[in-house]
Amino acid sequence: MRSTHFSTTGTGTGTGTRTSCFAVQVLKGRWFSVFASFLIMFGAGATYLFGVYSKQIKATLGYDQKTLNLIGFFKDLGANVGVLSGLIAEVTPTWFVLLIGAAMNFVGYFMIFLAVAGKIPKPKVWQMCMYICIGANSQNFANTGALVTCVKNFPESRGVMLGLLKGFVGLSGAVMTQIYYAIYGDDSKSLILLIAWLPAALSVVFVYTIRTMEPEKRKGSNKDELRVFYHFLYVSLFMAFFIMAMIIAQKLTQFSRAAYAGSATVVCLLLFVPLLIAIREERHLWNLMKNVPNHTPSQIILEIPKEVKQIQNQDILSPKAKKSCFLTVFDPPPRGEDYTILQALLSADMLILFLATLCGLGSSLTAVDNLGQIGESLGYPTHTVSSFVSLVSIWNYFGRVFSGFVSEALLVKYKVPRPLMMTFVLLLSCIGHILIAFPIPGSVYISSIIIGFSFGAQLPLLFAIISELFGLKYYSTLFNCGQLASPLGSYILNVKVAGALYDREALKELTRKGLDRNSVKELVCIGKQCYKLSFSILAMVTFFGALVSLILVYRTKEFYKVVK
C-alpha cells in the first residue's frame, strides 16, 4: 500500500509563529525549488559566451583558428558529456551533485582566467583543453541536479518545464553580458572571471532547496501548474524583450558604465520576480492546508486492489523479471515505459535521435563557437560581435520556450509528434547557415537570430522525447547520454571542417601578401571566402539531420497519438 501525506508546518497561533512557519514552507516548497532551479540554470549557460572571449584566448596565447576550435570542441565535449553526473545522481543526493558542479565550474574557468591574464605561465594546449572541459562539464551537474529534479516533480508538464528551464540557460549569455559590462566594463578577460564565480555561487546558495518531491495529486492541480508556468513564461519573455531592447540601444548609442549598471540592475530584479510568484503559490497552498481540521497532518491511503496485487506478484515472479539486464537488452518494453539504460541506448529510436542530434546540434554549436571569428572576417567591430552573441543567447531562449510550450500544446490538442517539430527546426537552421556561407549586408544579424532560435529549440525537444520514449526511471543518465551526439558533431564539424578550412583560407591570404606563417602571431582570415565552404557543408549536414528525424516521426506517430 502507498500513502501520500499533506501536512501543515506548525500549530502555533501567534503571528510570528505563523509567519515563520510559512517562511519554512516557502523554502521547502516545490515552487521555491522551481525558482532556485531557474537561477541555477541561468548560471549554467556560460558555455554560450565562448564567442565573446575566444578571441582574447586566441590573441593572448597565440593560437591559430584550428587550435582555438579544438579548445572550443573540448568546451562542447565537457558541456555535453554528462554521463558521469547522471550516474552520480543515481546514487547520491541532489545537493552533492550541485556542489560538485559548483567546484568544477570555479576551478575550470578560474584557471583559464589566470592563464589569459598572465597570472600563471602559459599553459600547454592540452591543459587549456582540460581547464575548459572541466569548467563546461559543470553545467551537466547543474542540469542533472535542477532540470531532472523539476521534471520528476512536475511529470505532467515536462515539455513546459523543460522549455522554461532551458530557456533560462539560453538567456544566461545575454544576462551575464549585461552584468559583465556593468561590473568590469569592456574587458573580456574579466568576463571569464565572472563566469568562474557567479554560477558557482548560485549553486552553493540554493544547494539545499532543490530535491525530488511527490507530485501534487489534488484535483485540478495540473491546470493550476500550467497557469503558474505561463506566469513564469510571461516574466521571462519580458526579460528577454528588455535585454533585446538594451542590445539595440547599446548598438545605436554609446552606453556609459552607469547606463550598463542601470540595465544590469533591472535584469537582476527581473530574475527575482519568479520568487514572488513562488511565494504567492505557497500562500495559496498554505490557505488550503489551514482548512484541514485541527491542523493535524492528514494521510490519504490508497489501497491497491487484490487483482492488481496478483498481477504485480506475477510480474515479480515471471521469468522475464528474473533475467539479467544484459539478457533483456534487445527485449525492451513498449515505448513510454521505463527502459533500462542499455535497452534505451541500443534501441533504434535512440540511434536515430542520436544521428539527428549529431547533425543539428553539431552544426549549431559550430556556428555559435565561430561567431567571433565570423564577425571579424566580415569586418564587424568587437562590440558588434558581442551583440551577435547576445542575439544568439536571447533567441536561444525564445527557441527553448517556444519548443517547450508549443510542442506540448500541439501534442495535447492535435497529437503532433515532437520529432516532427524537430524536423522543422532543423530545416530552419539550414537557412541560418546559408546566410553565413553567402553573406549580404546585415545577414549575420539575421543568421544569429535563426541559429540561436533553432539551436535553443532542439534541446528541450531532445530531452522531452527521451523522457517520453524511455521513461523517467533512469532519466538523469539517459538524457545526458542523448546529448553526447552534440560534442561528437562539434568535433567533426568545428575542428575538422570549419577550423581547418578557415586556416586554409588564412594561409592563402598570407601567401598572397608574400608573408610567412612564422612571421605572424595568429592566423586571421578576412573576407567572405573564410566561411563560405564550411557553412555550405554545415547546411547540407543539417538538412540530412532533418531527413533522419523524419524517420523517427514515422516510427513514433502511433505512440504520440496516445501519449497524453
Disulfide bonds with the S-S distance in Angstrom:
Cys525-Cys530 2.01
